[in-house]
Amino acid sequence: MLKRFTGSPYTALWSLRPLLLVAPLLACSAASSPGGGSSGGSPAVAGANASAGSVAAGGSGFGGSSAALAGSATAGGTAGGGGTGGQAGSGGAAGSGGAGAAPLFFDDFEALAIDSGKWTERINSSAKFDLDTSQKHGGAQSLHLAHSGFSTFLAKEGAPIFPAPDNTFYGRLWLRVAGPLPQGHVVWSESGDLVNDTREVRIGMNIGKFQSNLWPGDLDIRDPEAALLPDTWHCIQFKMGNDVLEVTLDGKPSSISTTNFVATKSENGNSTPQANWSPTYSAFRIGWELGAGEIWYDDVALGHSPIDCN
């Protein structure tokens, strides 16, 4: 039964004080989402967007095994209870050492014959390339060469690699050299002018060591620490640009990398700094030049961004 109220109006208002304080809080709670985003309003944004390439995981200009990290963005923000979920900040683009991009040119040598649409023969010897199922890095076969004579090359020329933007391109190749490893000067890959032995940067061996070489001048840089083994598949990654050569062997930066073609120690090659030494890159060649030997190539890739080993 309701009791008749006999107090003053002020006393009545004072008795209702708890309800007057709680009511606005309930109204605010109903209008807001549990996560702080308004119901039907704009989505919560997860922090500042990551700046492209701000974190490089892999170092030295080559595609590592990890992607670039996503800057300072939070993982999705706070979702609005009745509205649109929080929008994650954009991930950081792969920097100089981030995950590699898809190559513009690739050959795994799995076709029935060497693809003449990809390669041009540049041969100054009696040797011939063939496809071999006995050795392969991946798939069922690889490119094989038993070399003798002066030079035996397959060349990638023209689009989509050359001309390269800012005269800079990247590459990755797998190779396997039959033992024993050569002790004299040999070349396994090179890039430069369309015509061989005019202006080019070379990668191979000399004096039993992994080597880069500049022609003309026949200037050497040798890496005595490079663990290049016979009868073993190795991954070589490189960047060739304006007065820059960066090379890794099995993911480890090699001291044959250079900006002035000077060896880190005089016993490992040239000691006179060079300037404006890089050619205009118009072709890339694989094979063998000088001496004799047996070699296999597989999974050759070229592009305008770093390329992973795998």
CORSUL-V815728 format. One record per residue. N is the residue number from 0. NEAR is the number of other ideal C-beta (glycine too) atoms within 8 Angstrom. Layout:
# CORSUL-V815728
N:NEAR
N:NEAR
This chain:
# CORSUL-V815728
0:2
1:3
2:4
3:4
4:5
5:3
6:5
7:5
8:5
9:6
10:8
11:10
12:8
13:7
14:6
15:8
16:8
17:6
18:7
19:7
20:8
21:8
22:8
23:7
24:8
25:8
26:8
27:8
28:7
29:6
30:7
31:10
32:12
33:5
34:10
35:8
36:16
37:10
38:11
39:5
40:7
41:6
42:11
43:13
44:8
45:12
46:9
47:7
48:8
49:14
50:7
51:7
52:12
53:9
54:10
55:11
56:12
57:13
58:9
59:10
60:9
61:17
62:16
63:13
64:6
65:8
66:8
67:16
68:9
69:9
70:14
71:7
72:14
73:10
74:5
75:9
76:13
77:8
78:11
79:17
80:10
81:6
82:13
83:7
84:10
85:15
86:11
87:10
88:15
89:9
90:11
91:16
92:8
93:14
94:12
95:8
96:13
97:19
98:13
99:12
100:10
101:4
102:10
103:8
104:12
105:8
106:10
107:8
108:12
109:6
110:7
111:2
112:5
113:10
114:8
115:6
116:3
117:7
118:10
119:8
120:8
121:11
122:9
123:8
124:10
125:5
126:12
127:7
128:11
129:7
130:11
131:11
132:6
133:3
134:7
135:11
136:9
137:7
138:10
139:5
140:9
141:14
142:16
143:12
144:15
145:6
146:14
147:7
148:10
149:6
150:15
151:14
152:14
153:13
154:12
155:12
156:8
157:4
158:4
159:4
160:13
161:11
162:7
163:10
164:6
165:6
166:10
167:12
168:15
169:16
170:14
171:18
172:13
173:15
174:12
175:14
176:13
177:8
178:6
179:4
180:10
181:10
182:5
183:7
184:11
185:13
186:13
187:12
188:14
189:13
190:12
191:13
192:11
193:6
194:5
195:12
196:6
197:9
198:8
199:12
200:14
201:12
202:14
203:12
204:13
205:12
206:8
207:7
208:11
209:10
210:16
211:13
212:15
213:13
214:11
215:6
216:6
217:7
218:11
219:12
220:16
221:13
222:13
223:6
224:5
225:12
226:7
227:9
228:7
229:8
230:7
231:6
232:8
233:11
234:12
235:13
236:15
237:12
238:13
239:13
240:11
241:7
242:9
243:11
244:13
245:11
246:13
247:14
248:14
249:8
250:9
251:8
252:9
253:11
254:11
255:14
256:10
257:10
258:5
259:9
260:10
261:12
262:13
263:5
264:5
265:6
266:4
267:13
268:11
269:11
270:6
271:6
272:6
273:12
274:6
275:5
276:8
277:12
278:11
279:9
280:14
281:10
282:12
283:14
284:13
285:11
286:15
287:15
288:13
289:9
290:9
291:5
292:10
293:9
294:14
295:13
296:12
297:17
298:11
299:14
300:11
301:15
302:14
303:9
304:9
305:16
306:15
307:11
308:9
309:3
